[in-house]
Amino acid sequence: MDFSKDLKINKFGYIEIKSKPDPAELKKYYQDKYYQHDKGAHSHIYSEEEKQFFRNKVEQKHYVLTSLGLNSPIPKLLDIGAGEGWALSYFREQGWDCRGLDFSCYGCETQNPHVLNDLVTGDVFENVANIVKTGECFDVIWLDNVLEHVIDPFALINTLKIIINDGGYLVIEVPNDFSLTQKYAIDKGLIDSEFWVAVPDHLSYFNRDGLINLCAEAGWSVEKVLADFPIDFFLLNDSSNYVADSSKGKSCHHARVRLDNLFHNIGVEKSNNLYESLAEMGLGRQIIGFFTKSYTS
């Protein structure tokens, strides 16, 4: 079935695939394929600029957590979908007690092999269920570019309430899809397709309000929402339109890395203020939400 032609706006206000893929097939896809090939950001070789960029993005989120009042002598982190291990590596350096879950160890093996002792491989959802059974809880649960891949996002984040400590935070990062910039580029004829629709990789296509609504329904209160660098602004310039000319994609990516690193060097708080404003405007390529368990639901 062509899932890309099977979209709907759900009750939370974001777009999802109507006919979800079979869970067994999806499990095999991520277990056997996802990190075995170059796919988007998951390149095998990164420059020092890119590595600094990855570290800076984690540090920006860490700054938010600290400013929100995360106050544990040795915070416990659960990184669900740990990928290449950038968050695990950063927080290990901060002295945190870290645990990562992923279908495959390939990403961490190739980029951050020193975190492999913190990584649990296998079916991520089964491993979350196993943690629930033990009664173990965490101060920070990290979902970085995971929720858009999940067949039932509500079920997952509803379950995560069970394993969050009082005063803990759920950090969710997802693509900002069907965004104002993307729609503008289509309306102006600068791109001719909804290129961000990618199945089976992405089953949900979030926006700021839709993510907040989903989390509220599951018993999470929003504390702050950031965007990230609006790389899709490059679509509005004929000389940098990486959809019309895919050969421009790498140079746009490197420009994004350099600009974000520049912003970060000016000041983490100032960078976050900029990205919070972009999020409020519905701009930026990613959405990063910080949530606490709601005690009124």
Secondary structure, DSSP 8 states (H G I E B T S, - for coil): --GGG-EEE-TTSSEEESS---HHHHHHHHHHTGGGS-BTTB-S---HHHHHHHHHHHHHHHHHHHHHT---SS-EEEEET-TT-HHHHHHHHTT-EEEEEES-SHHHHHH-GGGGGGEEES-HHHHHHHHHHHT--EEEEEEES-GGG-S-HHHHHHHHGGGEEEEEEEEEEEE--S-HHHHHHHHTTS--S-TT--TTT-SEE--HHHHHHHHHHTTEEEEEEEE---GGGGGGSTTT-TTT-GGGHHHHHHHHHHHHHHHHHH-HHHHHHHHHHHHHTT-SSEEEEEEEE-S--
